[in-house]
Amino acid sequence: MAAVRRVRDLARAALPRSVGERLPAAPPQEVTELLHDKRFQRAVAAAAHEQGRDEEEVWSEVKGYLHEMAAAHDDRTAQGWARMGEWFLRAYDVLVDEDDMQELRRLDRSHSLALAFSHRSYLDGMVIPNALSSRRFSPTYTFGGANLNLPIIGTVASRTGLIFIRRATQEIPVYRLALRSYIRQMVSNKRNLAWSIEGGRTRTGKLRPPVHGILKYLTDAVQGDADGDPFDQDAPDVQVVPLSVVYDQLHEVSLMTEESRGASKTPEDWRWLVRFARLQRNRLGRAYLTVGEPFSLRERMAELAAEGVTGHQAVERVALDISHRLNRATPVTTTAIVSLALLGADRALTVDEVLDTVEPLATYIDARRWPVAGAADLRDRSTIRRALAELTRSGVLTAYDRGTEPVWKIGDDQHLVAAFYRNTAIHILVERAIGELALLTVSELEPGAELPPGGELQVGWEEAKRMRDLLKFEFFFPSRAGFEDDLRTELQLLVGEGVTEMSPVKARELLVGARPHLAHLVLRPFLDAYLVVADRLADRGDGPVDEADLLADSLAVGQQWALQRRVASEESVSLELFRTALALARHKGLLEGGEGVGSAREAFAVELRDSVRRVNIIGEIAGETIPVARPQPQPQPVPDPRQERA
């Protein structure tokens, strides 16, 4: 009951006395301006004509939508909302890079900001506004799902700049017209706008594929639409700013992982909100807000147009730009690295064994100049021990201390939770892991084997590109040319110099001597999950596929394989991973029944079995060459990836 009273009291305190639980009669500025805008009036009339409807009826509908989504900024309400945000965030210390914030504030003085943030928690909607308002940024208007528009709380939130929007609007063209026009008016008024580029919370910890809706409307606004001119010089510009929010731990991860095992999503209502508030009583460490590299949306669209990339393809490219910059801005947490070590071992480890595994990872992270959250020293014994203790306290790990020394392991049914934390940093390790598989492929070449132009080295490149294509629905990769450049960088870290030739013997030597080995730690969970789906798909022969039935079958068989240890870890038994495998199969044309498709499905399963075999070999090599916790030669650092263009 205390949590119920606290939420209610904070909500009431945030409401202006003159408003009570209702919005003021006067509409916000943007709505008033739109209703008097000649271009908008023409657009509404055109929509009515196109749909064969009475214009007054369409006007009534569009006004209702505008009032539904309209938001305002009230100082007293914002102060109360900030206090509520601080209370909800009581489980965390929020760390912000003040230098980055100072630079962003300078940009805020002269530009409208489009803040595209990663979305790992409902708390993101409190971390970001509180951080900006406490540093006296211009008011920010944030887009959120209409499912969060709860009584009283929704009224308060809409007066702090929260714009509630519906998710499924394909069948509501008038709603889409209202939203597009509302965003255009906000941009014209130089408002700061914030939204999740992922569209919803990630269920796996890593960045989800971007959703294009809000971004499409923003690009329309900055390009203008004056008489067909795609770059109307009177149209305003915005600076796109990627914002990454990552946490040491999250209370809500266990609920999301239950959904990955087939549980129904809990609907957002007052009972849900109170339960969510109660969870925050227990401390969970830190939340980290970091700023990615900003860019002008108008200039980026013009660059793409000069390359011949326009329309939806241009929006997709910009969305990928944002996603790459978000990944580059996301720091590595100690929680992520400890989770990686324990998931890879899948047995109990002493603190020294965890340090042994983390040492080469820390060396690699230093060499690639990836940021570490809170500037933590990943080689420091007390830092690692503290992370182990915090993960044990939250139930992710279990500890046993009745023997000669304490040991820690992943708790029962906690593999997906640990994987969520590991995946917050997995993007920095994927290309290295693929590079290991490329070396393994070269090392397995038979003497006298027929080689393509470019010899053994080209064989390695082709294997890397095959893996890139296999995992392209799972991870964000640069262009093919950029991907090859990144792989050359990885080889340079291994060899210490540029690589111009390769042989099976040299590839084997490089692979055995590599520190760290990552393919089995990073790629195996995804490839195992893909193999489950491919196996179930091949079992259907040439027949048609019901996707829901295939997912259910994959979940059941995946659980069987986990019990049989035919998959390396229980984290591979996940509907989220199965859905990505399904997307890949759909892309390959394997879901439609027909003559011959059964052979293609079986070939897909064979490809994945061989990929899993190769990853397992890397694991065996890693077992043969267990790193020791002692000083190792430091690779020559490469240029800071955060300064490269995404």
PAVEXVEX-852500 format. One record per residue (C-alpha): x negated, y, z. Coordinates in steps of 0.1 Angstrom, whole numbers. Example, Ala and Ser with C-alpha at 12.3 -4.5 7.8 and 13.67 -1.06 7.14 Angstrom:
<recs>
REC      X      Y      Z
REC   -123    -45     78
REC   -137    -11     71
</recs>
This chain:
<recs>
REC      X      Y      Z
REC      0      0      0
REC    -29     24      6
REC    -39     22    -30
REC     -3     29    -41
REC     -1     60    -18
REC    -35     72    -30
REC    -26     70    -67
REC      8     86    -61
REC     -6    115    -39
REC    -34    122    -64
REC     -9    123    -93
REC     14    146    -74
REC    -15    169    -64
REC    -25    172   -101
REC     10    183   -113
REC     16    221   -114
REC     42    230    -89
REC     64    246   -115
REC     64    215   -137
REC     72    186   -114
REC     73    155   -135
REC     83    172   -168
REC     62    190   -194
REC     69    227   -198
REC     95    237   -224
REC     70    257   -245
REC     51    234   -269
REC     13    235   -270
REC     -4    259   -294
REC    -11    234   -322
REC     25    222   -324
REC     38    258   -326
REC     13    266   -353
REC     21    235   -373
REC     58    241   -373
REC     52    275   -389
REC     25    263   -413
REC     36    265   -449
REC     14    236   -460
REC     28    214   -433
REC     64    224   -442
REC     57    214   -478
REC     42    181   -467
REC     73    173   -447
REC     96    182   -476
REC     75    160   -499
REC     77    131   -474
REC    115    134   -473
REC    117    134   -511
REC     94    104   -514
REC    114     84   -489
REC    148     95   -503
REC    158    110   -469
REC    175    142   -458
REC    148    168   -450
REC    164    179   -418
REC    164    143   -406
REC    127    140   -413
REC    120    174   -396
REC    137    161   -365
REC    117    130   -366
REC     84    147   -371
REC     91    172   -343
REC     97    144   -319
REC     64    128   -328
REC     45    160   -324
REC     60    166   -290
REC     52    130   -281
REC     15    133   -289
REC     10    169   -280
REC    -15    177   -252
REC    -25    208   -233
REC    -52    219   -209
REC    -40    232   -175
REC    -68    242   -151
REC    -51    232   -119
REC    -40    199   -134
REC    -75    193   -148
REC    -90    198   -113
REC    -66    173    -98
REC    -72    148   -126
REC   -110    151   -120
REC   -105    143    -83
REC    -85    113    -93
REC   -112    103   -117
REC   -139    105    -90
REC   -117     83    -68
REC   -113     57    -95
REC   -151     58   -101
REC   -159     53    -65
REC   -175     19    -73
REC   -203     36    -93
REC   -229     63    -93
REC   -227     79   -127
REC   -261     87   -143
REC   -263    112   -171
REC   -293    124   -190
REC   -293    161   -181
REC   -316    170   -210
REC   -293    154   -235
REC   -263    171   -219
REC   -281    205   -221
REC   -287    201   -258
REC   -251    190   -263
REC   -238    220   -244
REC   -258    243   -268
REC   -241    225   -297
REC   -207    229   -279
REC   -211    267   -279
REC   -212    270   -317
REC   -194    238   -330
REC   -164    217   -326
REC   -175    183   -313
REC   -161    149   -324
REC   -171    127   -295
REC   -170     90   -307
REC   -175     68   -276
REC   -181     31   -270
REC   -153     14   -250
REC   -161    -12   -224
REC   -137     -1   -197
REC   -106     19   -189
REC   -130     39   -167
REC   -146     54   -199
REC   -116     78   -200
REC   -127     92   -166
REC   -165     90   -169
REC   -166    112   -201
REC   -141    140   -192
REC   -155    143   -157
REC   -191    145   -170
REC   -182    172   -195
REC   -159    193   -174
REC   -183    194   -145
REC   -209    208   -169
REC   -186    235   -182
REC   -180    222   -217
REC   -152    235   -238
REC   -119    215   -231
REC   -119    181   -247
REC    -88    164   -261
REC    -91    126   -259
REC    -70    101   -279
REC    -56     72   -259
REC    -32     44   -265
REC      5     51   -259
REC      6     19   -237
REC    -12     40   -210
REC     15     67   -210
REC     29     57   -176
REC     55     77   -157
REC     40    107   -138
REC      4     96   -146
REC     11    101   -183
REC     26    135   -177
REC     -5    145   -157
REC    -29    131   -183
REC    -12    149   -212
REC    -19    182   -194
REC    -56    174   -192
REC    -60    169   -229
REC    -51    132   -232
REC    -33    126   -265
REC    -12     94   -264
REC     -9     78   -298
REC      7     47   -311
REC    -14     19   -324
REC      7      2   -351
REC     19     30   -374
REC     17     14   -409
REC     55     12   -411
REC     60     48   -397
REC     48     71   -425
REC     63    102   -408
REC     44     95   -376
REC     11     92   -396
REC     19    125   -413
REC     24    142   -379
REC     -8    127   -365
REC    -29    136   -395
REC    -16    172   -395
REC    -20    175   -357
REC    -56    165   -359
REC    -62    189   -388
REC    -48    217   -368
REC    -69    208   -338
REC   -100    209   -360
REC    -89    242   -375
REC    -87    256   -339
REC   -122    242   -332
REC   -111    219   -304
REC   -134    192   -291
REC   -119    157   -298
REC   -129    124   -283
REC   -119     88   -293
REC   -131     53   -291
REC   -146     43   -325
REC   -138      7   -316
REC   -101     14   -311
REC   -100     -7   -279
REC   -122    -22   -252
REC   -148    -47   -263
REC   -140    -82   -250
REC   -176    -95   -255
REC   -198    -66   -242
REC   -212    -57   -276
REC   -199    -30   -299
REC   -167    -40   -318
REC   -163    -32   -356
REC   -152      4   -360
REC   -116     14   -365
REC   -112     41   -391
REC    -78     58   -383
REC    -89     89   -363
REC   -121     92   -383
REC   -102     92   -416
REC    -80    121   -404
REC   -111    140   -393
REC   -128    135   -426
REC    -96    147   -443
REC    -97    178   -421
REC   -133    188   -428
REC   -131    181   -465
REC    -99    201   -469
REC    -72    195   -495
REC    -69    228   -513
REC    -57    220   -548
REC    -77    188   -550
REC   -110    204   -541
REC   -126    176   -519
REC   -149    201   -502
REC   -128    232   -495
REC   -153    258   -483
REC   -127    272   -459
REC   -123    239   -442
REC   -139    237   -407
REC   -167    213   -398
REC   -173    192   -368
REC   -204    177   -352
REC   -200    140   -346
REC   -215    130   -313
REC   -219     93   -304
REC   -214     87   -266
REC   -224     54   -250
REC   -210     44   -217
REC   -225     12   -201
REC   -221     -2   -166
REC   -242    -25   -144
REC   -210    -45   -138
REC   -173    -41   -143
REC   -144    -55   -122
REC   -122    -59   -153
REC   -146    -82   -172
REC   -133   -113   -155
REC    -97   -105   -168
REC   -110    -99   -203
REC   -129   -132   -204
REC    -98   -150   -192
REC    -81   -136   -223
REC   -109   -150   -244
REC   -100   -184   -230
REC    -63   -180   -241
REC    -47   -161   -212
REC    -21   -135   -219
REC    -31    -98   -216
REC    -17    -81   -185
REC      6    -53   -196
REC     -3    -18   -185
REC     22     -6   -159
REC     22      9   -124
REC     15    -25   -108
REC    -14    -30   -132
REC    -27      5   -123
REC    -25     -1    -86
REC    -44    -34    -89
REC    -70    -18   -111
REC    -74     10    -85
REC    -78    -16    -57
REC   -106    -33    -76
REC   -127     -2    -75
REC   -131     -4    -37
REC   -161    -27    -41
REC   -194    -11    -52
REC   -208    -23    -85
REC   -239     -1    -91
REC   -242     25   -118
REC   -225     38   -149
REC   -247     53   -176
REC   -236     80   -200
REC   -260     86   -229
REC   -258    108   -259
REC   -266     96   -294
REC   -279    116   -323
REC   -253    141   -335
REC   -246    149   -372
REC   -225    172   -393
REC   -195    153   -406
REC   -191    177   -435
REC   -227    173   -445
REC   -226    136   -443
REC   -195    133   -464
REC   -212    156   -490
REC   -243    133   -490
REC   -222    103   -496
REC   -203    120   -524
REC   -236    128   -541
REC   -244     91   -540
REC   -210     83   -556
REC   -195     70   -524
REC   -161     85   -518
REC   -127     78   -503
REC   -123     48   -479
REC   -158     36   -486
REC   -172     69   -474
REC   -152     67   -442
REC   -165     31   -437
REC   -201     43   -441
REC   -196     71   -416
REC   -181     47   -391
REC   -211     25   -395
REC   -234     55   -390
REC   -217     62   -357
REC   -218     25   -346
REC   -256     23   -354
REC   -262     55   -334
REC   -242     42   -305
REC   -262     10   -304
REC   -294     30   -305
REC   -283     52   -277
REC   -271     24   -254
REC   -298     16   -228
REC   -308    -18   -216
REC   -296    -26   -181
REC   -313    -48   -156
REC   -281    -67   -154
REC   -282    -75   -191
REC   -318    -88   -190
REC   -312   -110   -159
REC   -280   -124   -175
REC   -300   -132   -206
REC   -326   -151   -186
REC   -301   -172   -167
REC   -278   -179   -196
REC   -308   -191   -216
REC   -320   -214   -189
REC   -285   -226   -180
REC   -299   -239   -147
REC   -309   -225   -114
REC   -341   -203   -114
REC   -363   -189    -87
REC   -370   -152    -87
REC   -405   -160   -101
REC   -389   -179   -130
REC   -366   -151   -138
REC   -396   -127   -138
REC   -415   -151   -160
REC   -387   -149   -186
REC   -382   -112   -183
REC   -419   -102   -186
REC   -422   -108   -224
REC   -388    -92   -229
REC   -399    -61   -210
REC   -431    -60   -232
REC   -410    -62   -263
REC   -386    -35   -252
REC   -415    -12   -244
REC   -430    -19   -278
REC   -398    -11   -296
REC   -393     20   -274
REC   -357     10   -264
REC   -343     30   -235
REC   -339     12   -202
REC   -310     24   -180
REC   -321     44   -150
REC   -357     42   -162
REC   -358      8   -143
REC   -390    -12   -143
REC   -379    -46   -156
REC   -412    -62   -143
REC   -406    -50   -108
REC   -398    -79    -84
REC   -376    -58    -62
REC   -356    -45    -92
REC   -349    -81   -104
REC   -341    -94    -69
REC   -317    -65    -64
REC   -299    -74    -97
REC   -297   -110    -87
REC   -282   -100    -53
REC   -256    -77    -69
REC   -246   -104    -94
REC   -243   -129    -66
REC   -222   -105    -45
REC   -197   -101    -74
REC   -195   -139    -79
REC   -212   -140   -114
REC   -241   -159    -99
REC   -243   -184    -71
REC   -274   -186    -48
REC   -288   -216    -30
REC   -313   -209     -2
REC   -314   -241     19
REC   -345   -255      1
REC   -381   -243     -1
REC   -371   -210    -18
REC   -338   -194    -31
REC   -326   -202    -66
REC   -298   -186    -86
REC   -276   -199   -114
REC   -245   -188   -134
REC   -214   -195   -114
REC   -187   -219   -124
REC   -165   -203   -151
REC   -187   -172   -151
REC   -206   -178   -184
REC   -184   -154   -204
REC   -188   -128   -177
REC   -226   -131   -178
REC   -225   -131   -216
REC   -205    -98   -215
REC   -234    -82   -196
REC   -261    -97   -218
REC   -243    -86   -249
REC   -245    -49   -239
REC   -282    -52   -249
REC   -280    -79   -275
REC   -282    -55   -305
REC   -318    -48   -297
REC   -328    -85   -300
REC   -309    -98   -331
REC   -334    -89   -358
REC   -363   -104   -338
REC   -343   -136   -333
REC   -336   -137   -371
REC   -373   -131   -378
REC   -381   -162   -357
REC   -357   -183   -378
REC   -374   -169   -410
REC   -408   -180   -397
REC   -394   -215   -388
REC   -380   -219   -423
REC   -415   -212   -438
REC   -431   -235   -413
REC   -409   -264   -425
REC   -418   -261   -462
REC   -431   -294   -476
REC   -465   -294   -494
REC   -459   -288   -531
REC   -424   -275   -526
REC   -412   -253   -555
REC   -414   -217   -544
REC   -396   -185   -557
REC   -415   -155   -570
REC   -431   -140   -539
REC   -441   -174   -525
REC   -437   -185   -489
REC   -431   -149   -477
REC   -401   -146   -500
REC   -387   -179   -486
REC   -387   -162   -452
REC   -370   -131   -464
REC   -343   -151   -481
REC   -336   -171   -449
REC   -334   -138   -429
REC   -310   -124   -454
REC   -289   -155   -453
REC   -286   -152   -415
REC   -278   -115   -419
REC   -248   -125   -442
REC   -238   -152   -418
REC   -236   -129   -388
REC   -225    -97   -406
REC   -191    -98   -389
REC   -207   -101   -355
REC   -235    -75   -355
REC   -243    -41   -372
REC   -271    -45   -396
REC   -288    -17   -417
REC   -288    -18   -454
REC   -307    -47   -471
REC   -337    -25   -476
REC   -336    -12   -441
REC   -332    -47   -427
REC   -363    -59   -446
REC   -382    -29   -432
REC   -371    -39   -397
REC   -383    -75   -402
REC   -417    -62   -413
REC   -418    -42   -381
REC   -411    -74   -361
REC   -438    -93   -379
REC   -462    -64   -373
REC   -455    -67   -336
REC   -463   -104   -338
REC   -494   -101   -359
REC   -507    -67   -351
REC   -509    -56   -387
REC   -490    -56   -419
REC   -481    -90   -434
REC   -487    -95   -471
REC   -488   -133   -473
REC   -477   -163   -454
REC   -482   -201   -452
REC   -464   -229   -433
REC   -494   -233   -410
REC   -496   -196   -403
REC   -459   -193   -398
REC   -460   -222   -372
REC   -489   -206   -354
REC   -471   -172   -352
REC   -439   -188   -340
REC   -456   -209   -313
REC   -476   -179   -301
REC   -446   -155   -301
REC   -436   -137   -269
REC   -407   -137   -263
REC   -387   -164   -281
REC   -352   -151   -286
REC   -333   -170   -313
REC   -319   -196   -288
REC   -311   -170   -262
REC   -294   -146   -287
REC   -280   -164   -316
REC   -271   -199   -304
REC   -239   -189   -286
REC   -225   -174   -317
REC   -236   -201   -341
REC   -222   -228   -318
REC   -189   -210   -317
REC   -189   -207   -355
REC   -197   -244   -359
REC   -167   -253   -338
REC   -144   -233   -362
REC   -162   -246   -393
REC   -158   -282   -381
REC   -121   -278   -374
REC   -117   -261   -408
REC   -135   -289   -426
REC   -113   -314   -409
REC    -83   -299   -428
REC    -97   -309   -462
REC    -81   -290   -491
REC    -50   -283   -471
REC    -36   -248   -461
REC    -46   -233   -428
REC    -24   -218   -401
REC    -48   -194   -384
REC    -31   -195   -350
REC    -32   -233   -351
REC    -68   -233   -362
REC    -78   -211   -332
REC    -58   -233   -308
REC    -75   -264   -322
REC   -109   -247   -320
REC   -103   -237   -283
REC    -94   -273   -274
REC   -122   -289   -293
REC   -147   -263   -281
REC   -138   -272   -245
REC   -144   -308   -253
REC   -178   -301   -269
REC   -188   -280   -239
REC   -181   -310   -216
REC   -201   -332   -239
REC   -229   -305   -241
REC   -225   -305   -279
REC   -225   -267   -275
REC   -253   -253   -254
REC   -231   -231   -232
REC   -195   -226   -222
REC   -198   -190   -234
REC   -193   -203   -270
REC   -158   -214   -261
REC   -142   -180   -267
REC   -113   -168   -288
REC   -132   -136   -295
REC   -161   -155   -311
REC   -136   -179   -329
REC   -118   -149   -344
REC   -150   -135   -358
REC   -158   -169   -373
REC   -123   -169   -388
REC   -130   -135   -404
REC   -162   -149   -419
REC   -143   -179   -433
REC   -116   -157   -447
REC   -143   -135   -464
REC   -157   -167   -480
REC   -122   -177   -493
REC   -120   -208   -471
REC    -86   -202   -455
REC    -65   -207   -486
REC    -57   -243   -495
REC    -64   -256   -529
REC    -84   -282   -549
REC   -121   -281   -541
REC   -118   -258   -511
REC   -124   -288   -488
REC   -159   -292   -503
REC   -166   -256   -497
REC   -154   -259   -461
REC   -176   -289   -455
REC   -206   -270   -470
REC   -199   -241   -446
REC   -200   -266   -417
REC   -232   -282   -430
REC   -248   -247   -432
REC   -239   -240   -396
REC   -251   -273   -384
REC   -285   -267   -400
REC   -286   -231   -385
REC   -278   -246   -350
REC   -305   -272   -356
REC   -331   -245   -363
REC   -321   -224   -333
REC   -324   -255   -311
REC   -360   -260   -324
REC   -368   -224   -314
REC   -355   -233   -279
REC   -377   -264   -278
REC   -407   -243   -289
REC   -399   -218   -261
REC   -398   -247   -236
REC   -433   -257   -248
REC   -446   -222   -244
REC   -430   -209   -211
REC   -443   -174   -206
REC   -462   -167   -173
REC   -458   -136   -152
REC   -493   -121   -158
REC   -505    -91   -178
REC   -503    -97   -216
REC   -517    -77   -245
REC   -495    -48   -253
REC   -483    -47   -289
REC   -488    -14   -307
REC   -455      6   -302
REC   -435     13   -333
REC   -417     46   -340
REC   -389     54   -317
REC   -358     38   -333
REC   -335     64   -317
REC   -351     90   -340
REC   -346     70   -372
REC   -315     76   -393
REC   -289     49   -387
</recs>
